[in-house]
Amino acid sequence: MKFKISVTDYFSAAHSLRGYKGKCESLHGHNFKVKVTLGASTLDKLGMVCDFHIVKQELKDVLGVLDHKHLNELKFFKKNNPTSENIARFIFESLKPMFNKPASKLLEVRVWETEVNEASFGE
């Protein structure tokens, strides 16, 4: 993709990692940072990959499902351990139907659980 745009937002949630031996097996929380990146080979008639406002709103809607929740109790995370990698995958899969157009495409979702620890999922 020649052109890329990114939008960043935040949410807070609790989780515990099943099968993990260490502190993260206990219930704990994070203020997660999320960055969504879209790309396009060409720009639309306005000269954009996608309107930032649309990306921000769609991301906010998805993060609303996660915000201030115990992630282990959500359907997706009952089957998938609520790791940062799987959180990135959940967000990507939730957004993909909205941003899977020939002109602009969802490329990647990055999730930070701390300032120095991040995971990503994308194509």
N, CA, C and O atoms as CSV, one atom per row, in Angstrom:
chain,resi,resn,atom,element,x,y,z
A,1,MET,N,N,0.838,-1.180,0.000
A,1,MET,CA,C,0.000,0.000,0.000
A,1,MET,C,C,0.886,1.248,0.000
A,1,MET,O,O,1.814,1.371,0.800
A,2,LYS,N,N,0.583,2.150,-0.897
A,2,LYS,CA,C,1.361,3.378,-0.989
A,2,LYS,C,C,1.013,4.367,0.113
A,2,LYS,O,O,1.879,5.091,0.605
A,3,PHE,N,N,-0.264,4.393,0.500
A,3,PHE,CA,C,-0.741,5.360,1.482
A,3,PHE,C,C,-1.250,4.618,2.714
A,3,PHE,O,O,-1.892,3.573,2.604
A,4,LYS,N,N,-0.954,5.176,3.889
A,4,LYS,CA,C,-1.428,4.592,5.143
A,4,LYS,C,C,-1.894,5.699,6.070
A,4,LYS,O,O,-1.333,6.795,6.090
A,5,ILE,N,N,-2.927,5.395,6.835
A,5,ILE,CA,C,-3.359,6.284,7.906
A,5,ILE,C,C,-3.527,5.440,9.164
A,5,ILE,O,O,-3.767,4.235,9.091
A,6,SER,N,N,-3.399,6.085,10.305
A,6,SER,CA,C,-3.568,5.402,11.586
A,6,SER,C,C,-4.384,6.257,12.531
A,6,SER,O,O,-4.320,7.486,12.497
A,7,VAL,N,N,-5.146,5.592,13.368
A,7,VAL,CA,C,-5.920,6.230,14.421
A,7,VAL,C,C,-5.603,5.498,15.722
A,7,VAL,O,O,-5.523,4.269,15.745
A,8,THR,N,N,-5.426,6.244,16.790
A,8,THR,CA,C,-5.100,5.681,18.098
A,8,THR,C,C,-6.186,6.045,19.096
A,8,THR,O,O,-6.707,7.160,19.087
A,9,ASP,N,N,-6.520,5.095,19.956
A,9,ASP,CA,C,-7.485,5.328,21.034
A,9,ASP,C,C,-7.094,4.443,22.215
A,9,ASP,O,O,-6.114,3.701,22.146
A,10,TYR,N,N,-7.857,4.524,23.285
A,10,TYR,CA,C,-7.537,3.828,24.528
A,10,TYR,C,C,-8.784,3.188,25.117
A,10,TYR,O,O,-9.904,3.629,24.863
A,11,PHE,N,N,-8.572,2.135,25.912
A,11,PHE,CA,C,-9.640,1.577,26.732
A,11,PHE,C,C,-9.007,0.947,27.967
A,11,PHE,O,O,-7.822,0.616,27.972
A,12,SER,N,N,-9.801,0.789,28.997
A,12,SER,CA,C,-9.352,0.160,30.239
A,12,SER,C,C,-10.134,-1.124,30.439
A,12,SER,O,O,-11.343,-1.167,30.209
A,13,ALA,N,N,-9.441,-2.173,30.870
A,13,ALA,CA,C,-10.110,-3.448,31.093
A,13,ALA,C,C,-9.273,-4.311,32.022
A,13,ALA,O,O,-8.087,-4.066,32.242
A,14,ALA,N,N,-9.934,-5.331,32.562
A,14,ALA,CA,C,-9.266,-6.313,33.413
A,14,ALA,C,C,-9.242,-7.656,32.702
A,14,ALA,O,O,-10.097,-7.950,31.867
A,15,HIS,N,N,-8.248,-8.464,33.046
A,15,HIS,CA,C,-8.185,-9.826,32.516
A,15,HIS,C,C,-7.287,-10.666,33.408
A,15,HIS,O,O,-6.553,-10.143,34.246
A,16,SER,N,N,-7.358,-11.963,33.214
A,16,SER,CA,C,-6.424,-12.900,33.835
A,16,SER,C,C,-6.086,-13.929,32.770
A,16,SER,O,O,-6.963,-14.381,32.035
A,17,LEU,N,N,-4.825,-14.294,32.686
A,17,LEU,CA,C,-4.381,-15.202,31.637
A,17,LEU,C,C,-4.485,-16.651,32.121
A,17,LEU,O,O,-3.812,-17.056,33.069
A,18,ARG,N,N,-5.335,-17.411,31.452
A,18,ARG,CA,C,-5.528,-18.812,31.804
A,18,ARG,C,C,-4.299,-19.623,31.396
A,18,ARG,O,O,-3.766,-19.455,30.298
A,19,GLY,N,N,-3.862,-20.496,32.287
A,19,GLY,CA,C,-2.746,-21.365,31.988
A,19,GLY,C,C,-1.379,-20.715,32.146
A,19,GLY,O,O,-0.356,-21.369,31.941
A,20,TYR,N,N,-1.351,-19.461,32.500
A,20,TYR,CA,C,-0.091,-18.724,32.673
A,20,TYR,C,C,0.405,-18.919,34.098
A,20,TYR,O,O,-0.389,-18.875,35.037
A,21,LYS,N,N,1.687,-19.132,34.270
A,21,LYS,CA,C,2.294,-19.268,35.594
A,21,LYS,C,C,3.038,-17.982,35.908
A,21,LYS,O,O,4.109,-17.725,35.357
A,22,GLY,N,N,2.475,-17.183,36.787
A,22,GLY,CA,C,3.091,-15.911,37.156
A,22,GLY,C,C,2.017,-14.910,37.553
A,22,GLY,O,O,0.845,-15.258,37.698
A,23,LYS,N,N,2.435,-13.665,37.726
A,23,LYS,CA,C,1.522,-12.632,38.214
A,23,LYS,C,C,0.304,-12.427,37.312
A,23,LYS,O,O,-0.777,-12.104,37.803
A,24,CYS,N,N,0.462,-12.608,36.022
A,24,CYS,CA,C,-0.637,-12.321,35.090
A,24,CYS,C,C,-1.743,-13.362,35.101
A,24,CYS,O,O,-2.760,-13.188,34.429
A,25,GLU,N,N,-1.558,-14.456,35.863
A,25,GLU,CA,C,-2.650,-15.417,36.006
A,25,GLU,C,C,-3.715,-14.874,36.957
A,25,GLU,O,O,-4.849,-15.350,36.950
A,26,SER,N,N,-3.362,-13.885,37.772
A,26,SER,CA,C,-4.320,-13.253,38.680
A,26,SER,C,C,-5.042,-12.125,37.955
A,26,SER,O,O,-4.514,-11.531,37.014
A,27,LEU,N,N,-6.242,-11.845,38.404
A,27,LEU,CA,C,-7.011,-10.744,37.832
A,27,LEU,C,C,-6.245,-9.435,37.998
A,27,LEU,O,O,-5.812,-9.096,39.099
A,28,HIS,N,N,-6.082,-8.706,36.898
A,28,HIS,CA,C,-5.392,-7.412,36.920
A,28,HIS,C,C,-5.898,-6.577,35.750
A,28,HIS,O,O,-6.577,-7.096,34.864
A,29,GLY,N,N,-5.576,-5.309,35.742
A,29,GLY,CA,C,-6.074,-4.428,34.689
A,29,GLY,C,C,-4.974,-3.669,33.979
A,29,GLY,O,O,-3.837,-3.577,34.443
A,30,HIS,N,N,-5.359,-3.125,32.828
A,30,HIS,CA,C,-4.462,-2.293,32.024
A,30,HIS,C,C,-5.251,-1.135,31.436
A,30,HIS,O,O,-6.467,-1.215,31.263
A,31,ASN,N,N,-4.546,-0.070,31.135
A,31,ASN,CA,C,-5.052,0.989,30.282
A,31,ASN,C,C,-4.437,0.715,28.913
A,31,ASN,O,O,-3.298,1.099,28.645
A,32,PHE,N,N,-5.195,0.055,28.061
A,32,PHE,CA,C,-4.695,-0.380,26.764
A,32,PHE,C,C,-4.693,0.772,25.760
A,32,PHE,O,O,-5.618,1.584,25.725
A,33,LYS,N,N,-3.643,0.828,24.951
A,33,LYS,CA,C,-3.554,1.755,23.828
A,33,LYS,C,C,-3.747,0.929,22.561
A,33,LYS,O,O,-3.182,-0.158,22.441
A,34,VAL,N,N,-4.534,1.429,21.619
A,34,VAL,CA,C,-4.829,0.704,20.388
A,34,VAL,C,C,-4.578,1.621,19.197
A,34,VAL,O,O,-5.036,2.764,19.169
A,35,LYS,N,N,-3.846,1.105,18.217
A,35,LYS,CA,C,-3.584,1.839,16.974
A,35,LYS,C,C,-4.075,0.997,15.802
A,35,LYS,O,O,-3.689,-0.162,15.647
A,36,VAL,N,N,-4.928,1.595,14.986
A,36,VAL,CA,C,-5.496,0.934,13.808
A,36,VAL,C,C,-4.890,1.592,12.574
A,36,VAL,O,O,-4.858,2.818,12.470
A,37,THR,N,N,-4.404,0.766,11.630
A,37,THR,CA,C,-3.799,1.291,10.404
A,37,THR,C,C,-4.538,0.770,9.187
A,37,THR,O,O,-4.755,-0.433,9.040
A,38,LEU,N,N,-4.924,1.701,8.311
A,38,LEU,CA,C,-5.559,1.384,7.030
A,38,LEU,C,C,-4.617,1.804,5.921
A,38,LEU,O,O,-3.792,2.700,6.099
A,39,GLY,N,N,-4.743,1.154,4.779
A,39,GLY,CA,C,-3.902,1.504,3.645
A,39,GLY,C,C,-4.680,1.504,2.344
A,39,GLY,O,O,-5.754,0.912,2.239
A,40,ALA,N,N,-4.116,2.180,1.357
A,40,ALA,CA,C,-4.717,2.249,0.025
A,40,ALA,C,C,-3.612,2.445,-1.010
A,40,ALA,O,O,-2.594,3.083,-0.743
A,41,SER,N,N,-3.834,1.892,-2.178
A,41,SER,CA,C,-2.892,2.099,-3.283
A,41,SER,C,C,-3.113,3.442,-3.954
A,41,SER,O,O,-2.182,4.056,-4.474
A,42,THR,N,N,-4.379,3.893,-3.932
A,42,THR,CA,C,-4.734,5.204,-4.480
A,42,THR,C,C,-5.642,5.918,-3.490
A,42,THR,O,O,-6.247,5.289,-2.622
A,43,LEU,N,N,-5.730,7.214,-3.625
A,43,LEU,CA,C,-6.582,8.007,-2.751
A,43,LEU,C,C,-7.959,8.184,-3.372
A,43,LEU,O,O,-8.120,8.089,-4.588
A,44,ASP,N,N,-8.957,8.446,-2.518
A,44,ASP,CA,C,-10.305,8.685,-3.035
A,44,ASP,C,C,-10.374,10.070,-3.687
A,44,ASP,O,O,-9.364,10.771,-3.760
A,45,LYS,N,N,-11.547,10.461,-4.155
A,45,LYS,CA,C,-11.692,11.739,-4.875
A,45,LYS,C,C,-11.383,12.952,-4.014
A,45,LYS,O,O,-11.127,14.034,-4.543
A,46,LEU,N,N,-11.403,12.788,-2.680
A,46,LEU,CA,C,-11.049,13.890,-1.779
A,46,LEU,C,C,-9.566,13.887,-1.418
A,46,LEU,O,O,-9.082,14.788,-0.732
A,47,GLY,N,N,-8.849,12.860,-1.889
A,47,GLY,CA,C,-7.428,12.767,-1.571
A,47,GLY,C,C,-7.157,12.063,-0.246
A,47,GLY,O,O,-6.147,12.329,0.406
A,48,MET,N,N,-8.064,11.157,0.158
A,48,MET,CA,C,-7.944,10.460,1.436
A,48,MET,C,C,-7.908,8.949,1.240
A,48,MET,O,O,-8.437,8.418,0.264
A,49,VAL,N,N,-7.268,8.266,2.195
A,49,VAL,CA,C,-7.395,6.817,2.304
A,49,VAL,C,C,-8.792,6.512,2.823
A,49,VAL,O,O,-9.511,5.678,2.274
A,50,CYS,N,N,-9.159,7.211,3.898
A,50,CYS,CA,C,-10.479,7.103,4.530
A,50,CYS,C,C,-10.617,8.298,5.455
A,50,CYS,O,O,-9.618,8.798,5.971
A,51,ASP,N,N,-11.798,8.748,5.664
A,51,ASP,CA,C,-12.051,9.871,6.569
A,51,ASP,C,C,-11.665,9.460,7.998
A,51,ASP,O,O,-12.187,8.476,8.522
A,52,PHE,N,N,-10.753,10.212,8.627
A,52,PHE,CA,C,-10.340,9.916,9.995
A,52,PHE,C,C,-11.550,9.803,10.933
A,52,PHE,O,O,-11.574,8.953,11.823
A,53,HIS,N,N,-12.539,10.654,10.728
A,53,HIS,CA,C,-13.724,10.656,11.596
A,53,HIS,C,C,-14.423,9.292,11.570
A,53,HIS,O,O,-14.870,8.806,12.609
A,54,ILE,N,N,-14.516,8.687,10.411
A,54,ILE,CA,C,-15.163,7.374,10.285
A,54,ILE,C,C,-14.347,6.315,11.015
A,54,ILE,O,O,-14.907,5.490,11.738
A,55,VAL,N,N,-13.037,6.331,10.833
A,55,VAL,CA,C,-12.176,5.350,11.491
A,55,VAL,C,C,-12.264,5.510,13.006
A,55,VAL,O,O,-12.385,4.523,13.731
A,56,LYS,N,N,-12.204,6.755,13.483
A,56,LYS,CA,C,-12.297,7.015,14.928
A,56,LYS,C,C,-13.600,6.486,15.500
A,56,LYS,O,O,-13.599,5.863,16.562
A,57,GLN,N,N,-14.716,6.723,14.810
A,57,GLN,CA,C,-16.021,6.292,15.321
A,57,GLN,C,C,-16.145,4.775,15.339
A,57,GLN,O,O,-16.639,4.205,16.312
A,58,GLU,N,N,-15.707,4.121,14.280
A,58,GLU,CA,C,-15.777,2.651,14.232
A,58,GLU,C,C,-14.899,2.036,15.321
A,58,GLU,O,O,-15.303,1.072,15.970
A,59,LEU,N,N,-13.702,2.588,15.525
A,59,LEU,CA,C,-12.813,2.090,16.575
A,59,LEU,C,C,-13.438,2.316,17.943
A,59,LEU,O,O,-13.416,1.422,18.790
A,60,LYS,N,N,-13.990,3.490,18.165
A,60,LYS,CA,C,-14.635,3.797,19.444
A,60,LYS,C,C,-15.766,2.814,19.733
A,60,LYS,O,O,-15.931,2.386,20.875
A,61,ASP,N,N,-16.544,2.452,18.717
A,61,ASP,CA,C,-17.636,1.491,18.896
A,61,ASP,C,C,-17.105,0.120,19.319
A,61,ASP,O,O,-17.664,-0.507,20.218
A,62,VAL,N,N,-16.046,-0.342,18.687
A,62,VAL,CA,C,-15.468,-1.645,19.032
A,62,VAL,C,C,-14.863,-1.599,20.436
A,62,VAL,O,O,-15.055,-2.525,21.225
A,63,LEU,N,N,-14.140,-0.532,20.746
A,63,LEU,CA,C,-13.522,-0.435,22.068
A,63,LEU,C,C,-14.572,-0.321,23.166
A,63,LEU,O,O,-14.317,-0.700,24.310
A,64,GLY,N,N,-15.746,0.196,22.829
A,64,GLY,CA,C,-16.846,0.269,23.795
A,64,GLY,C,C,-17.273,-1.103,24.298
A,64,GLY,O,O,-17.766,-1.229,25.419
A,65,VAL,N,N,-17.089,-2.121,23.481
A,65,VAL,CA,C,-17.405,-3.494,23.878
A,65,VAL,C,C,-16.417,-3.985,24.941
A,65,VAL,O,O,-16.766,-4.809,25.786
A,66,LEU,N,N,-15.185,-3.475,24.893
A,66,LEU,CA,C,-14.115,-3.922,25.782
A,66,LEU,C,C,-13.922,-3.039,27.012
A,66,LEU,O,O,-13.461,-3.507,28.053
A,67,ASP,N,N,-14.274,-1.769,26.889
A,67,ASP,CA,C,-13.945,-0.780,27.916
A,67,ASP,C,C,-14.613,-1.090,29.255
A,67,ASP,O,O,-15.818,-1.326,29.335
A,68,HIS,N,N,-13.785,-1.082,30.301
A,68,HIS,CA,C,-14.218,-1.311,31.675
A,68,HIS,C,C,-14.940,-2.650,31.850
A,68,HIS,O,O,-15.909,-2.769,32.599
A,69,LYS,N,N,-14.427,-3.649,31.129
A,69,LYS,CA,C,-14.977,-4.995,31.229
A,69,LYS,C,C,-13.914,-5.945,31.782
A,69,LYS,O,O,-12.716,-5.667,31.736
A,70,HIS,N,N,-14.393,-7.072,32.303
A,70,HIS,CA,C,-13.521,-8.197,32.628
A,70,HIS,C,C,-13.500,-9.037,31.361
A,70,HIS,O,O,-14.457,-9.757,31.076
A,71,LEU,N,N,-12.424,-8.947,30.607
A,71,LEU,CA,C,-12.369,-9.526,29.265
A,71,LEU,C,C,-12.663,-11.022,29.253
A,71,LEU,O,O,-13.273,-11.519,28.307
A,72,ASN,N,N,-12.237,-11.752,30.293
A,72,ASN,CA,C,-12.471,-13.191,30.348
A,72,ASN,C,C,-13.952,-13.541,30.267
A,72,ASN,O,O,-14.302,-14.654,29.875
A,73,GLU,N,N,-14.824,-12.606,30.633
A,73,GLU,CA,C,-16.264,-12.873,30.640
A,73,GLU,C,C,-16.931,-12.639,29.284
A,73,GLU,O,O,-18.093,-13.001,29.099
A,74,LEU,N,N,-16.206,-12.037,28.333
A,74,LEU,CA,C,-16.772,-11.789,27.008
A,74,LEU,C,C,-16.680,-13.056,26.157
A,74,LEU,O,O,-15.723,-13.821,26.278
A,75,LYS,N,N,-17.663,-13.272,25.310
A,75,LYS,CA,C,-17.779,-14.494,24.520
A,75,LYS,C,C,-16.479,-14.868,23.791
A,75,LYS,O,O,-16.025,-16.008,23.884
A,76,PHE,N,N,-15.887,-13.921,23.074
A,76,PHE,CA,C,-14.673,-14.198,22.304
A,76,PHE,C,C,-13.551,-14.702,23.204
A,76,PHE,O,O,-12.804,-15.605,22.824
A,77,PHE,N,N,-13.430,-14.113,24.409
A,77,PHE,CA,C,-12.321,-14.436,25.289
A,77,PHE,C,C,-12.612,-15.625,26.204
A,77,PHE,O,O,-11.742,-16.042,26.968
A,78,LYS,N,N,-13.802,-16.162,26.134
A,78,LYS,CA,C,-14.056,-17.437,26.805
A,78,LYS,C,C,-13.388,-18.559,26.030
A,78,LYS,O,O,-12.981,-19.567,26.608
A,79,LYS,N,N,-13.276,-18.378,24.702
A,79,LYS,CA,C,-12.625,-19.365,23.836
A,79,LYS,C,C,-11.146,-19.040,23.624
A,79,LYS,O,O,-10.333,-19.944,23.432
A,80,ASN,N,N,-10.797,-17.755,23.659
A,80,ASN,CA,C,-9.443,-17.290,23.365
A,80,ASN,C,C,-8.883,-16.570,24.587
A,80,ASN,O,O,-9.512,-15.652,25.114
A,81,ASN,N,N,-7.705,-16.984,25.035
A,81,ASN,CA,C,-7.079,-16.348,26.181
A,81,ASN,C,C,-6.970,-14.839,25.911
A,81,ASN,O,O,-6.562,-14.453,24.815
A,82,PRO,N,N,-7.321,-13.979,26.870
A,82,PRO,CA,C,-7.325,-12.530,26.623
A,82,PRO,C,C,-5.936,-11.898,26.663
A,82,PRO,O,O,-5.682,-10.967,27.428
A,83,THR,N,N,-5.048,-12.420,25.829
A,83,THR,CA,C,-3.710,-11.847,25.691
A,83,THR,C,C,-3.792,-10.592,24.812
A,83,THR,O,O,-4.798,-10.359,24.142
A,84,SER,N,N,-2.759,-9.817,24.824
A,84,SER,CA,C,-2.728,-8.636,23.955
A,84,SER,C,C,-2.830,-9.041,22.491
A,84,SER,O,O,-3.451,-8.340,21.692
A,85,GLU,N,N,-2.218,-10.175,22.134
A,85,GLU,CA,C,-2.298,-10.667,20.758
A,85,GLU,C,C,-3.748,-10.954,20.361
A,85,GLU,O,O,-4.189,-10.578,19.275
A,86,ASN,N,N,-4.482,-11.621,21.253
A,86,ASN,CA,C,-5.878,-11.940,20.950
A,86,ASN,C,C,-6.791,-10.721,21.033
A,86,ASN,O,O,-7.813,-10.666,20.348
A,87,ILE,N,N,-6.439,-9.755,21.854
A,87,ILE,CA,C,-7.196,-8.496,21.879
A,87,ILE,C,C,-7.028,-7.790,20.534
A,87,ILE,O,O,-7.996,-7.288,19.964
A,88,ALA,N,N,-5.789,-7.754,20.031
A,88,ALA,CA,C,-5.538,-7.146,18.710
A,88,ALA,C,C,-6.339,-7.890,17.635
A,88,ALA,O,O,-6.929,-7.261,16.756
A,89,ARG,N,N,-6.362,-9.204,17.702
A,89,ARG,CA,C,-7.126,-10.001,16.731
A,89,ARG,C,C,-8.617,-9.719,16.830
A,89,ARG,O,O,-9.284,-9.584,15.804
A,90,PHE,N,N,-9.156,-9.627,18.047
A,90,PHE,CA,C,-10.575,-9.321,18.236
A,90,PHE,C,C,-10.927,-7.974,17.597
A,90,PHE,O,O,-11.927,-7.865,16.888
A,91,ILE,N,N,-10.110,-6.959,17.846
A,91,ILE,CA,C,-10.373,-5.632,17.290
A,91,ILE,C,C,-10.268,-5.666,15.768
A,91,ILE,O,O,-11.115,-5.103,15.075
A,92,PHE,N,N,-9.236,-6.323,15.248
A,92,PHE,CA,C,-9.054,-6.421,13.797
A,92,PHE,C,C,-10.265,-7.088,13.154
A,92,PHE,O,O,-10.827,-6.566,12.191
A,93,GLU,N,N,-10.664,-8.238,13.686
A,93,GLU,CA,C,-11.789,-8.974,13.106
A,93,GLU,C,C,-13.104,-8.215,13.238
A,93,GLU,O,O,-13.990,-8.359,12.396
A,94,SER,N,N,-13.236,-7.412,14.280
A,94,SER,CA,C,-14.443,-6.595,14.454
A,94,SER,C,C,-14.492,-5.446,13.453
A,94,SER,O,O,-15.566,-5.088,12.970
A,95,LEU,N,N,-13.333,-4.867,13.139
A,95,LEU,CA,C,-13.265,-3.726,12.219
A,95,LEU,C,C,-13.189,-4.124,10.747
A,95,LEU,O,O,-13.580,-3.348,9.874
A,96,LYS,N,N,-12.694,-5.309,10.471
A,96,LYS,CA,C,-12.429,-5.712,9.088
A,96,LYS,C,C,-13.638,-5.556,8.159
A,96,LYS,O,O,-13.462,-5.081,7.037
A,97,PRO,N,N,-14.849,-5.932,8.568
A,97,PRO,CA,C,-15.986,-5.760,7.642
A,97,PRO,C,C,-16.224,-4.299,7.228
A,97,PRO,O,O,-16.715,-4.042,6.129
A,98,MET,N,N,-15.883,-3.357,8.090
A,98,MET,CA,C,-16.084,-1.942,7.772
A,98,MET,C,C,-15.000,-1.386,6.858
A,98,MET,O,O,-15.229,-0.421,6.128
A,99,PHE,N,N,-13.822,-1.994,6.900
A,99,PHE,CA,C,-12.670,-1.460,6.164
A,99,PHE,C,C,-12.019,-2.537,5.306
A,99,PHE,O,O,-10.808,-2.745,5.380
A,100,ASN,N,N,-12.804,-3.210,4.508
A,100,ASN,CA,C,-12.287,-4.226,3.604
A,100,ASN,C,C,-12.770,-3.921,2.194
A,100,ASN,O,O,-13.383,-4.757,1.530
A,101,LYS,N,N,-12.482,-2.711,1.758
A,101,LYS,CA,C,-12.918,-2.240,0.446
A,101,LYS,C,C,-11.729,-2.248,-0.512
A,101,LYS,O,O,-10.581,-2.184,-0.073
A,102,PRO,N,N,-11.989,-2.326,-1.795
A,102,PRO,CA,C,-10.866,-2.289,-2.744
A,102,PRO,C,C,-10.024,-1.020,-2.603
A,102,PRO,O,O,-8.805,-1.059,-2.769
A,103,ALA,N,N,-10.668,0.089,-2.299
A,103,ALA,CA,C,-9.947,1.363,-2.220
A,103,ALA,C,C,-9.120,1.476,-0.939
A,103,ALA,O,O,-7.959,1.881,-0.991
A,104,SER,N,N,-9.697,1.125,0.200
A,104,SER,CA,C,-8.965,1.197,1.467
A,104,SER,C,C,-9.188,-0.087,2.247
A,104,SER,O,O,-10.277,-0.661,2.235
A,105,LYS,N,N,-8.135,-0.524,2.926
A,105,LYS,CA,C,-8.175,-1.817,3.577
A,105,LYS,C,C,-7.544,-1.727,4.957
A,105,LYS,O,O,-6.549,-1.030,5.154
A,106,LEU,N,N,-8.137,-2.441,5.913
A,106,LEU,CA,C,-7.560,-2.546,7.243
A,106,LEU,C,C,-6.288,-3.380,7.151
A,106,LEU,O,O,-6.314,-4.514,6.674
A,107,LEU,N,N,-5.173,-2.812,7.611
A,107,LEU,CA,C,-3.882,-3.499,7.512
A,107,LEU,C,C,-3.438,-4.125,8.825
A,107,LEU,O,O,-2.947,-5.253,8.849
A,108,GLU,N,N,-3.615,-3.381,9.928
A,108,GLU,CA,C,-3.036,-3.842,11.191
A,108,GLU,C,C,-3.708,-3.176,12.376
A,108,GLU,O,O,-4.168,-2.037,12.302
A,109,VAL,N,N,-3.753,-3.925,13.477
A,109,VAL,CA,C,-4.148,-3.388,14.775
A,109,VAL,C,C,-3.012,-3.682,15.744
A,109,VAL,O,O,-2.549,-4.818,15.847
A,110,ARG,N,N,-2.567,-2.649,16.453
A,110,ARG,CA,C,-1.517,-2.787,17.466
A,110,ARG,C,C,-2.135,-2.477,18.825
A,110,ARG,O,O,-2.935,-1.550,18.956
A,111,VAL,N,N,-1.761,-3.253,19.827
A,111,VAL,CA,C,-2.277,-3.079,21.184
A,111,VAL,C,C,-1.101,-3.019,22.148
A,111,VAL,O,O,-0.240,-3.898,22.155
A,112,TRP,N,N,-1.079,-1.970,22.960
A,112,TRP,CA,C,-0.096,-1.828,24.026
A,112,TRP,C,C,-0.803,-2.062,25.352
A,112,TRP,O,O,-1.823,-1.434,25.633
A,113,GLU,N,N,-0.260,-2.971,26.174
A,113,GLU,CA,C,-0.820,-3.132,27.514
A,113,GLU,C,C,-0.020,-2.320,28.533
A,113,GLU,O,O,-0.496,-2.031,29.631
A,114,THR,N,N,1.201,-1.960,28.144
A,114,THR,CA,C,2.011,-1.003,28.905
A,114,THR,C,C,2.725,-0.136,27.869
A,114,THR,O,O,2.590,-0.362,26.666
A,115,GLU,N,N,3.473,0.840,28.330
A,115,GLU,CA,C,4.187,1.718,27.399
A,115,GLU,C,C,5.223,0.971,26.579
A,115,GLU,O,O,5.588,1.420,25.492
A,116,VAL,N,N,5.707,-0.169,27.083
A,116,VAL,CA,C,6.804,-0.857,26.410
A,116,VAL,C,C,6.437,-2.244,25.879
A,116,VAL,O,O,7.272,-2.891,25.248
A,117,ASN,N,N,5.224,-2.710,26.116
A,117,ASN,CA,C,4.819,-4.039,25.650
A,117,ASN,C,C,3.660,-3.914,24.669
A,117,ASN,O,O,2.591,-3.418,25.025
A,118,GLU,N,N,3.870,-4.361,23.438
A,118,GLU,CA,C,2.829,-4.273,22.426
A,118,GLU,C,C,2.731,-5.559,21.630
A,118,GLU,O,O,3.684,-6.332,21.536
A,119,ALA,N,N,1.552,-5.770,21.059
A,119,ALA,CA,C,1.296,-6.906,20.188
A,119,ALA,C,C,0.524,-6.389,18.995
A,119,ALA,O,O,-0.115,-5.339,19.073
A,120,SER,N,N,0.577,-7.124,17.878
A,120,SER,CA,C,-0.156,-6.681,16.693
A,120,SER,C,C,-0.781,-7.868,15.981
A,120,SER,O,O,-0.368,-9.017,16.138
A,121,PHE,N,N,-1.809,-7.534,15.180
A,121,PHE,CA,C,-2.469,-8.525,14.330
A,121,PHE,C,C,-2.835,-7.822,13.038
A,121,PHE,O,O,-3.310,-6.686,13.051
A,122,GLY,N,N,-2.613,-8.497,11.928
A,122,GLY,CA,C,-2.959,-7.898,10.642
A,122,GLY,C,C,-2.702,-8.852,9.507
A,122,GLY,O,O,-2.355,-10.019,9.694
A,123,GLU,N,N,-2.884,-8.313,8.328
A,123,GLU,CA,C,-2.678,-9.130,7.126
A,123,GLU,C,C,-1.380,-8.753,6.461
A,123,GLU,O,O,-1.024,-9.326,5.432
